[in-house]
Amino acid sequence: MYWDTALSASDPVLRMLRDVVGIEQVLFGTDFPYLRRELAVNAKHRISESSELNHLEKDAVLGGNASHLFPRMYSSVQNLPADSKP
């Protein structure tokens, strides 16, 4: 089972997810387009700046875990020109 960070990218929630389910089961999520774009961007920033996660855990949540879950999608994104990557 996987968990996402939509509307819950705060340090207490990230700590709980890491401790209870393991950071390898956590995916970055935003609920965009239902959530305003600036709130989605802010959620990514909060994870990037979190004091609860080390850099490997942040990388995992912000894309590494999804690349393992969806390897074909990840390889397709990697083949895009650099200026068109999300």
Summary of the structure (lengths in Angstrom):
residues: 86
radius of gyration: 13.1
end to end distance: 25.6
largest distance: 38.1
contacts: 212
relative contact order: 0.17
helix: 59%
strand: 5%
